[in-house]
Amino acid sequence: MISEEARRKKILDFWKKYGLEATKEAFGVSRRTLFRWKKSFNDANGDIKALNPKSRKPKRVRESNVPLEVIKEIKRLRKVYPNIGKAKLYHLLKPFCEAKGVKTPSESTIGRIIAKAPDKMRIFPYRIDTKGRVKPKKKKQKNRKPKNLKSKPFELWAVDTIQIVSNGIKRYILTMIDPLTRIAFAVAIPSKRAKHTAYALEALIDGITSIKQKRKLAILSDNGSEFKKEFDALLEQKGFTHYWTYPKGPQMNAHNERFNITIQEQFIQYYEDVLFTDLQEFNKKLAKWLIDYNTKIPHYSLNLILGTIPP
């Protein structure tokens, strides 16, 4: 595909060779436009860059008529109520504007005022570093799972934890499933501290990567504390990608959520007493059930084809 200036130069050459009427009919360009292009080209001593489309921005743009005192009040409210949104700001700003006898800016206008501010009128909580200096505590950006992400078998694993409570005692099961093949793993852990989930995940990963010749993996998890610190550090150490779901977005990890229901209905509920009395014995029984789940039990998601681990 040729650039716009090259296209215009081609039209000018066609005009010179075949005349005005033929050019207008062939390219649908007006006489006035052709002469304007020709003048720009000649004034630039034949520099083709002169045929580049010029900016269409108006020479005089409309300026905001929102009084400065209203803008200052918006900024003040954003400090009093950190990073409050434009819809709520509108209602908080209304009494101030009425008292001043000025029109209250609309929600969209308030949004534009915030967006145009150099600092976006955003404030951050502060922290004190090891040297006693005050620094803003900025929110860590998390790597979110791309929409319609395509992966090969055993390349993306969705993880989650199940919490079981009995007589005030808690037990946790770390679950892990490949959304593509529906191959799943699970292991009971004493707590959902990040060091325990990291240890369990490492054992599961070693088994998976030995199957697929140390292929790089991606892990999808929610934003729970059990998937931070040691867990996240383990993935970084192994060079794996860690995708996070959006807060309150379990649908992003739907395959794991469905497996969590299945494992509870078909296994955990029948061995709950073992889970609370002998964790090691529970994991032995769980391992046997997982073998059947992955190799014998048909899955509706696979059109009732028997589960099987690909070679």
DAWOCOR-V593344 format. One record per helix or strand. SS is the DSSP state (h for helix, s for strand). FROM is the first residue (numbers start at 1). LEN is the number of residues. If there is no record, write none. Layout:
# DAWOCOR-V593344
ss: [SS:SS]
from: [FROM:FROM]
len: [LEN:LEN]
This chain:
# DAWOCOR-V593344
ss: [h:h:h:h:h:h:h:s:s:s:s:s:s:h:s:h:h:s:h:h:h:h:s:h:s]
from: [4:20:31:48:68:86:107:126:134:144:156:169:184:194:218:225:230:241:250:268:272:279:298:300:305]
len: [15:8:13:4:13:15:10:3:3:1:11:9:6:18:4:3:9:4:17:3:6:17:2:3:2]
